[in-house]
Amino acid sequence: MNAVIALCHFCEAHGPCAIFCTQTLRDTKIEDLPLEQNQSQSQKTCSACNYSMGRNNSGIYSKDTESGATFVSTRVAVLTEVATLVKQAAVLSLSNGIDSNKDGEFVFFGDSTRGHILSHKFRVGDMQARGYFQLYSIIVLMKDKYFLLNTKPFLAEHLKKVSSELQAGANKTKEAEERRQSERQRRLSGVPFLMHSSRSLLELTGEENVFAQLHSHFSWLLLAGSRFLTEHVTFGNLPWLPHQSSGRPPAQRLTYNSSTLPMIQKYEESIDDPDQEEFFSLRHIKKVVRKDEFATVCYCALTGVKIIVRGAPERTFRFMVCLKKLLPEPMHNLMRIDAQHQHSISSEYKIISVSNDIAVPIASASVFRIDFLDKHVNGHEVSVKWPGELPRKLPDLMVKLLKAVEEKNFTELVLNKQTKVLIEEWKNKATCLNHAKSTSVQVKLKKVLGVQPQDQPLINYWSTHLH
């Protein structure tokens, strides 16, 4: 797991700081790292910050033979740029204004510049400290925001075990000190007992190998994250989404005219044929319309502008199948192929194909017209009419789709897979926002999901039809 796990401590002398950092090295050799120099520069006068790790005081190392990853634990992160981020995260973790009486809480904060942090703050008993406890935190620093959020339950469970282990050791030490001299006896004696500097974790827990144990815990978390908590594209991974079968996808919910079924069956059988795959990717739309009109077609399909495709069924069917890829599967019932009656045009269908003998409304801001011509005009087989204009900022989904279509390294099969992944991603986002119980919750959720103002027309349209 590409992350740094650090134990932080609020020192009475030096303030909040990280005192034990564990990170993974893959391409860097330990021999090339100036460990002695870095650790000597980080030494401080108090015992809490300047502790001994044991035989090799500069750090603790372990290696996973299977993956070849090396886990290094030191007082300060071995890479300078990482050390700076850890130092900032430690200050925020212990000085973020959160109620310190809430022991064992987990807080998520950060940004793309300073990294994203999951912080677990807890108290360790100390009879010689103010309030009879010292404040510690364990932070997980990572650049990948969504991966950190997704692994939070796993990390929280095991970080809580680590903090509970430290607290149990400190409580034993505290109980032993109380047996030697109770709190009441100290108050009556009038002898000052507060230390000028904090005691180290080794003194508090009474465990000589406490830092070796921490290294073992943190290394295992990094290894387990890299092995078992990998990211996958999952369809329907939210609890309120319908279960997705691991077998063949469900039949596509397109509404057809019975007279075109023989032709449709023929074309649907060809979808599985690699030689015919090119007819069923977004690139087919781009081949049919002009380059500047392709973006307009995509925008109207994604945001709910009614699209009317007029022409012979054998010419419009492939085009309609490709338009279907711009909508999530639950919204495919908004399409009507080869409508035979004019009332279908005025109904709730959003993407409709009709034959040339059916009258259709003129193009307007809410109606996008595509007419397949009997003869090529100026080298084009279709006439596209829409008086509307594209916004200055396009929805994020549309930008990614346009980029995928332009990617020369994508085969038609790969492009279809990428299109489906992007559509499913935004379907899940719209479904999440549908379940927000208040406007304030929805605003926070939009920030987490990365939904920008330019995405709102798409979210409004999809949210109406996704339940």
Salt bridges, closest charged atoms under 4 A:
GLU12 OE1 - ARG130 NH2 3.05
ASP64 OD2 - ARG227 NH2 3.31
GLU66 OE1 - ARG227 NH2 2.98
ASP111 OD2 - ARG114 NH2 3.16
ASP126 OD1 - ARG199 NH2 2.43
GLU157 OE2 - LYS161 NZ 3.85
GLU165 OE1 - HIS217 NE2 3.31
GLU177 OE2 - ARG199 NH1 2.74
GLU183 OE2 - ARG187 NH1 3.06
ASP272 OD2 - ARG248 NH2 3.83
GLU278 OE2 - LYS287 NZ 3.80
GLU293 OE2 - ARG290 NH1 3.08
ASP371 OD2 - ARG369 NH2 2.94
GLU381 OE1 - ARG315 NH2 3.29
ASP396 OD2 - LYS400 NZ 3.27
GLU406 OE2 - LYS286 NZ 2.15
GLU412 OE2 - ARG283 NH1 2.97
GLU424 OE1 - LYS427 NZ 3.05
GLU425 OE2 - LYS429 NZ 3.39
